[in-house]
Amino acid sequence: MMDIDSPESRRAALLERRQQLTNALKEHPHDAIIYLRRALVYADLAYPDLAIGDAYRALLLTDEVIGGGDQYFEQVADSLLEYTDDLKEKGLPDVLRGVMPGDVLPKESAWADGYHPYFCQEYSDDESDESVIDDANSDSVDEYRFGDTDRPRLERMAKFVKFRCYQIMSLNLLLCGCLRSANSYCQQGLAMAPSDKVLQKIEKLVKTAGIQRMRQSGVAYNPAKLPDRGLVRREVYPWNTHEPDRCSPASLAYLNKRLAKVAPKCEVRAVQLPVLTEQGSSNGAAGPTTCWQLGVFAKEPIAAGEVVLREYSLLTANNRHKDASCDACGSAIPDITSKKNSKTGVSCNDCDVVFCGKSCYDRAFKSYHSSICDTDVDNIAKDPEDPRDADDALYVLLVERLLAMSDSKPCHPLDAKQVKYLWGDFVPVATNNQNTIGPGVSASSPDVAAMAAAGGIPPAAWSLPFNFQDNIARPLHIMDEMALGIFEDLDKLDVWVINTLYAKFRGTASARKSRQDGRPDVAAVHPLWCLANHDCDPNVTWEWGGRMVLSAKAERVQLAEDKAAGITRPGGIAAGEEILNHYCDIDLPVQLRREWASGSLGGICMCQRCQNESAAEQGST
């Protein structure tokens, strides 16, 4: 029997509560209070990124009322007014209780059994100039039938909810390590209520973390330059029912049927691989632990230089605006001005997107383009100013493409065949739970203070790169432009779905660098190519130019022991031998290769070459 006070039982209760609130959101998708309640459950479960996502959705709904929006105004207004109707009987909603500062509530007023006259004062002409709702610019507000006391009650409740969003977002952004965004939302909340003790505490914690983090980087403290890239949990969430048993006979049969079309001499098998951890071992074990994954093996001999696989993919991305690359496959657009060219590019009749030929044009319309044609989606995440943002922009655009594909199908994004069998280098839930802050996370928690003093760095097990714009704001912007229903279709469009896609893409996407400035500008995911596991001593090499072509290496990497012995190793792959791919520059030193693996795969590379070279380096120091 489980101890009802044990961490496991508390977590089970929180997961059950999360499911109840998720079900409630299906019935009431525009209820900001339910989003705030679920945000607190996520925070207690140590999923601060998911808490931020829910609080941000509540903020968007609140802004719909405060700004007099025209999409969900009536639904949100009706929902908030129901809570004010219940004040005398039920009191203030639990998620708002105990956090209201004097700056928001008139100091001369008092609560009585959860009731406050502030919500029910009659609307007067004296208040109209300061109304939270700007009805001068909103047809929705003009058409909405307010009662005599509805407007002041609605705008005041909206103000309370918005303020609570700022508290939740700023604290949880700090827990993710996104200090600049945490500070930004903290300051917006303090602008509403300068004397709020919760936000004042968060402001100090963010500054403490920022000073420590910048000191570690040798930079003077500057709020405008606070680091904003954090880390979150990389896992198969307990409620994720979309991940298949990748090693089951049914999965292997399905994948081999697909692989036979692009790599007839190969087959997919289950294989044991080392668990990628930051230290290369798990739970203090003497050596690396293993897990079952998929791998590609030669069914028959493959000669040096022979093509192993040739795969076409529409899951591509280009972060250059109006670049001369095919929107579908990423290959160069033929020069239509050249008389020697037998092929010419093909443009969409309804937008300015260009394809390299009729085949890509037809495939694109069948697969994804109809969902984004003639929208502003193509302008999102393009031409990043900072070169360091080029990689992140490509991942955002891969998410956009996959959402368009799943909308065209239609299917759940995680069930799309392009991503369903990809492995996101997920970490076990139990490992991610170690050294986390929660339940009952608050700005006054000693654990939060200790984290801030250490620079606001998340637990070591968390390995999925995270920032507010790319993981939450931009995906929601994309969904909104595609008219996907960011509240009505929450099951398909929740933050955890986007995070799962990012985890899969970061470990499998290939990129091509621009010849102009060396920045990565085109990326693609080839779901069968990436089944071949990474090794820094690969037996294949690849080239991507519209098709992913995998070929047996003519000559293997010359390892340190080979150089010492003056020998070379010929290429070619024997029957039964595993196809060893490479996802990074294998000419880099071992330390840089392992740094790449930590960011993309969630842990250091544990291939035999990396282990040998790392041991040799440690032995020479």
N, C-alpha and C positions, 0 to 999 in steps of 0.2 A: 504494500500500500504506500502511495506517495505521500510524503509529509506535506501538508497543506501550506506550511510556511517555508518550504524549501525554494531555492531559486528556480528549480524546474517547474514546480507547481505554479509559482507566480508568473513565470513566462507562459505557461500553458493558459492561464487565465487571461493574460494580456492578449495572446493570439486569438482566443475565443472572442474577446471584446472587440478586437480589430475586425474579425469577420462579421460580428453583429453590426458594427458601424458601416462596414462596406456594403452589407445588405441594405442598410437604411439609406445609403447614398444612391443605390439603384432606384429606390422608391422616391427619394427627394434629392435629385442631383444638383439643385441650386440652393441647398441649405448650408450656409456658411458655418453655422454653429456645429453641425455634424462634422464638417471638415476639421474644425479646430479640435473637437473631441478626439478624432482619429489621429490628429497630429500629436497630441499629448501621449496617446498610446504608443505611437511609433517612437517617440522620444524615450519612453520608458523601456521599450524593447531594444534600445540602442541602435535605432535607424534614424539618425538625425537628418540625413538627406531626404528621407521620405516624409519626415515631419515638416521640413521646409517646403516640400512640394505641396502638402495639404494646406499649410498656412498660406502659401502663395495663391492657391486656388481660392481660398476664402477671401484673400485680399482682392483678387480680380472680381469676385462677386460683389464685394462691398463697394469697390470703385464703380461698378455698374450702377449702383444706387446713388452714390455720392456724386458721380459725374453725370448722372442722368443718361445712362447708356440706352441703346436701342435694341440690344439683343436679348437680355435676360431680366430687364428691369422689373417687370411685373412679377415674375416667378420669385426673384430675390426679395422684392418688397413684401409679397404675401408671406414668405417664409419668416422674415424678420418680424413682421407685425404679429404673427402668431405668438412669438416669444414675448412680446410686450403685452399681449392680451392675457398671458398667463402669469404676469408678474405678481398680482395680488394673491393668486392661489398657489403658485409653485415657486415664486421668487425668481431671482436672476438665474439664467442658465449657469450650470456648475462651472463650465469652462471659463466664465467671465468673473466668477465670484472671487473676492479677495484681492483683485489686481487693479482695481479702479483708483487712480490717483486723484488727489484734490484738484489738480489742474483740469480734469475732465468733468468731475462732479462739482456743482456749485457748493462752496464750503458751508453755506448757511443751511443746506439741506441735509437730511439724515435718512438712513435706511430704516425701514421697519418691516421685519419679516421678509426681507428680500425685495421689498417694494420701495421705489423712489419716485417722488412726484416729478422729478426731472423728466421722466419719460412721458408724462401725461399732461404737461402744461398745454393750454390751448395755444394754437398758432396765432400770432399777432403780427401786425404790420411792422412793429418795431424789430422783430426778429428776421424779417424777410431778407434784409440785406446781408445778414450773416448766415443765411441758411446753408447747410452743408450741400443740399441739392441745388444745382444750378438749373432751375426750370426754364430759364430764358432760351436755352440751347437744346432742349430735348422735347421732341414730340411725344416720346414715351411718357414723360412726366405729365405733360399737358393732358394726355388721354387717360392717365390713371385716375381713378375715382377715389380721392382721399376723403375720409371722414373729417369731422371738425378737429379731431386731435391726432389723426393718422400721420400727418407730415412731420410734426416735431418728434413724435415717438419713433418714427422710422429713421429719421436722420440721426437721432441721438443713439439709437441702437447700432446703426451702421458705424458711427464714430467709435463706439466701444469695441466693436468687433475688429475694426481696422487697427486700433491701438493694440489689441491683443495679438493680432498677426505680427506686428512689429516686434513684440516681446519674444514670441516663439521663434520667428525667423532669425533674429539677431543671435540668440543664444545657441541655436542649433547650427547656424553657419560657423560660429566659433568652434563648436565641437567637431565640425568637418575640417577645420583648418583654413577656412576661407575668410581671412581676417578683414579684408577690405569691404567685402559685401556685408559682413557682420556689422562693421562700423557704420556703413551706409544706412542700413535699416534701423540700427540703434539711434542714429542721429535723427532720422525721420520720426521715430517714436518720441524722442525727447523734444522735438519741435512741437508736438502735440501736448506733451506733459513734462516740462523741464524738471519737475521735482520728483518724478517717479523713481522710487528707490531701486526697483528691479532693473530698469534700463541704466540707471547710474552705475549699478554694480557691473552690468554687462560691459558698459563703456570702459570701466577700469580694467576688467579682465582682458578685453581686446587689446587695450594699450599695453598691458603687462606682457601679453603674448607677442605683440608686435615688436616691442623693445627687445625681448629676448631673441626672437627669430632674426631680426635685423642685425643684432649684435653678433649672432653666429655667422652671418654672411658678411660681416665687416662693413655694414651700412648704417648710417645715422638714422634714427627714428623719424619717419615722415608718414603721417596718416594717409596721404594721397598715394604713397608707394607701398602700402601694406601688401604682403603676399596674399594672393587670392586663389591659389591652386591647392586643393586639399585632396584627401583620400577618404573613401567610404568602403563599405563591405562589398566584397565581390563573391557572391554566393548564389546558389539556387535557393530562392526564398522559400520558407516553409509552406507557403500557400501557392507556389508556382506548380501548376499541374500540367504544364506544357512541355516539360523536358522528357524526351523519350529515354528508354533504356537503350543506350547507344550500342551496347555490346550484345544485345539479345539476338537470337537467330533471325527473327523477323527483320530487325534493323539492318543486320549484315546483308541479308538477302536483298532488301530494298536498295541499299547503297551499292552493292555489287552490280545490280541490274543497271543502275545509272552509270557506274564507273566503266562498265564494259563498252559503253558508247564513246568514251573519250580516252580510255587507257586500256585497250583490249588485252595487253600482256600483264595486267596487274589485277590484284584483288584486295579487298579490305578485310583485315583480321583484327581481333582483339589482341592487345599487347600490354604488358606491364611496363610502366614508365616510372621514373623517380618522381616523387612529389616535389614540386618546386616551392621551396620555402626560402626565406631570406638567408638562413644559415646553411641550407642544404640538408637539414635533418629535421626530424619531427619529435617533439616531446622529449628532447634530450637523448634520443637514440644514438647509437654509435655510428650509424651510417644512414643514408637517405632511405626513407620509406617509399613504398611504391603504390601505384593505383592502376586500375584497368582503364585503358584508353583505346582509341582506334589507331591503326596504322595501315600503310599501303605496302604490299609485298609483291615482288615479281613472281609471276606464275611460270615464266620461262626465261631463259637467258636474254639479256638486253645488251647489245653491243655499245661500246663507247661511241658517243655522239648520236646515238639513235634516239628518236623522239619517244618519250615515255607516255606523255599525256598532252592532249590539246583540248582546251576547254574555253568555251564562250560564256560570258556572264554579262547580265544587264545590271547587276548590283555594283554600280560605279558611282564615282563622285568627282567633281571638278570644282576647285575653289577659286578659279579665275572667271571673272565675269566676261561673257562673250568671247571665250577662248576658242581657238580654231581646232577643237576636238569634238568628236562625235559624242552627243549627249548620251547615247546608249552604251557603246562599247569602249569609249575613251580613246579610240585611235584618231590619227590626224585626219582632218577633212581634206579630201582631194582638192587640188587647185582647179577651180572651175574655169579659170582664165586660160589654163594651158590647153592648147590644141592637141598635145600629145596624150592627154589623160583620157582614157576611155571611161573612167568613172567620175561622177560628179556628186557633190553633196546634195542632200534633199532637205528642204525646209518644211516645217509645219505650217499649214495654211492659216492657223489661228494664233500663232505666237512666233517669236523669233528664234526658237530652238532649231538647231541644224543637226542632221545625221549624216554619216559618211556614205550612206547608200539606201536604196529602197528596202533591203532586207532589215537593216537596223531600224528604219522608220516603221516598218510593219510590226516588228517585234516589240518596239517601244510602246506603240499604241495598244497593243494587246496586253502588255505586261504592266505598264505604269503611267504612261504619259497622259492618258485621258483624265487621270485624277489630279494632275497639276497644270494641265494646259491652260494658258492665258490667266495664270495667277501670279501673285508677287512672290511666290515661294522661291523662284530662281534668284532673287536678290538677297536672300538670307545667307549669312556666313560666307559671302564671297569677298575676295580681295582683302583679306585681313591685313591691317597696317603693320602689326608686329609680326615679324617672321616666326616668332615662337608660337604664334597662334595658328600657323598653317596646318599642322597636324590635327589639332582639335577641330578646325573648320571642316576638314575632310570627314572626320567621324560624324559630325553633325549632319553633313550632307548624305552620308551613307544611311543614317537614320531616316532622313527625309525620303530617300529612294525606297527604302524598305517599307515605310508607311504607305507610300504611293502604291507599291506592289500589293500589299495586303489589302488596301482599299479597292484596288481593281479586281482582286480575286473573286469575292472578298473572303478574308479569313483573319484569324487573330494574328498579329504581327509575329509572335513566337512560333506559330504553326506554319509560316511560309517555308516552302521547301529550301529556299536559299539560306536559311539560318537554323532550321529546326535541329539539324544534327551537328551543328558547330558546338565546340566545347569552349566555354569562356574562361578556362583556367580558374574555375570556382574553388573557393576555400570552404571547408566544412563549416556549418553554422556554429558548431561548438567551439571551433578555433576562433571564429570572429567574435564570439561572446566574451572571450578572455580579455581582461583589463579594460572593459567598457564602463561607461558611466551610465547608470540607470539600474533599477527603476527609480522614480521620484527625482529625476534630474531637475536641478534648479540652479539659478545664478548664485545661490548661497552655499551650494554643495562644496565641501572641502576637496572632493575629487576634481571638480571643475576648476577650482583655484589652483590646484597642483598642476593640472594640464596646462593652464594659461602660463604659469610660472616656468614651465618647460618649453614654452614657445608655441603652444596651441597645436601640437602635433598629434594626430589621431593614433590609435593603437597600431603596433607594428604589423599585425595580421591584416589590417585593411589595406588593400592594394589597388582598388579601382580609382583612377584619377577622377576628380570631381571639381567642378566649379559651377556656380549658380547659373550663369548665362548659358553654358553649353548643355548642362544636364537637365535644366528645368525651363528657363525662360525661352530660349530659342526653340526647343522642341514644341512647347506650347504655342509659340508664334506660328510655327510651321503647321501644326494641327488646325489652328484657327484659320489660316489662309486657305487650307484645303477643305474647310467646312466639315471637319470630321466629328465635331461634337465633343469638345474637351471635357464636358461635364456629363453628358448623356451616355457616352461610350467609355466610361472610366475604366472598365475591365480591360479594354484594349489599349488605353492610352495613359495608364498610370505611370508614375515615375519609376516604379520598380521594373516595369516593362522596358522602358528606355534604358535603364541601367543594365539590364540583362543583355540588351542589344549591344550596348557599348562594350561590355565585357567580352562578348563574342567577337566583335569587330577588332578590338585592340590586339587580340591574339592571332587574327587570321588575315587581316587586310594587307594587301601589297600596295605600294605607292611608287609613283614615278616622279622624278625631280625635273623641274624646269631647266632647260638649257640656258635660259636667260639669267636667272639669279640663283639657281641651285636649290630653291625651295620646293618641297613636295607640293604638287598642284593637282595631281590626278591619282585616285585610289580606286581599288576594286576588291571585291570579295569573290573568290572562286571556290565554291563550297566543296568541290571534290579535290582540287589541287591542295587545299590546306589540310586535308586528311593525312597527308604525308608529314610525318613529324619532323620537327626542327633538330638539326645537329650541326655543330660547328665544324664537323668533318663530313660534309655531305657527299653523296655519290651522284647527285643530279645538280643541274643548274637550270635556271628558268629565265624566260624573256617574255615580257608582256607588251603587246602592241595590238590591241583589239582581241586577240586570243592569247590565253595563257599557254605557253609551250614549255613543257618540262622535258629536258633531255639528259641522258646519261653523261656524266662528266668524262672528258677525254683523259683527264689526269686528276688524281685526288690531291687534296691539300698536302703540301710538304710540311710535315710536322717537325718539331725540334729534333726528335730522334732520327728522322729521315735525313735531315740536313747533316747531322753529325756523322751518319753512316754513308752520306753521299748517294742516297738512293731516291728513286721516284716510284710512285705507285700508279700503275695504269688504271684507267677508268673501266667502265663496264659493270654490269650488275648480274650476279648469278641467280639462277632459279631458286626461289625460297628466301632470297635476301630482302631485307626491308629497304624501301625507298626512303632515303634520308634527305630531306629538303633543307633549305636554309632561309630564314626570314630576316636575317641581318647581314651586315657586311662582315664576312668571315675573315677578312684581312685585318680587322681591328684587334688590338690587344685584348686579353681575356677580361680585364677589368671593365673595359668599355662594352664588350659584348654582354657581360653580366648586368651592367647598368641598363642596357637596352632591354634585356629579358625581364628585369624587375618592373619596368614601366609597362611593357606590353604583355608579358605572360604572368605577372604577379609574383615572380620569384626568380632567383638566380638560375642560370642555365646549369644543368647537371650532366651534360654530355661528357663522355670520357675525355675528350680533348680539353674541355674547360677544367675538369677536375685535375688532370695531369699538369696543365700549365699553371693553375693556381697553386698546386702543391710545390711546383718547382720554384715559383716566385717566393712563396713563404719560406722555402728552404734556403733561399739565397739571401734572405734578410736577417 
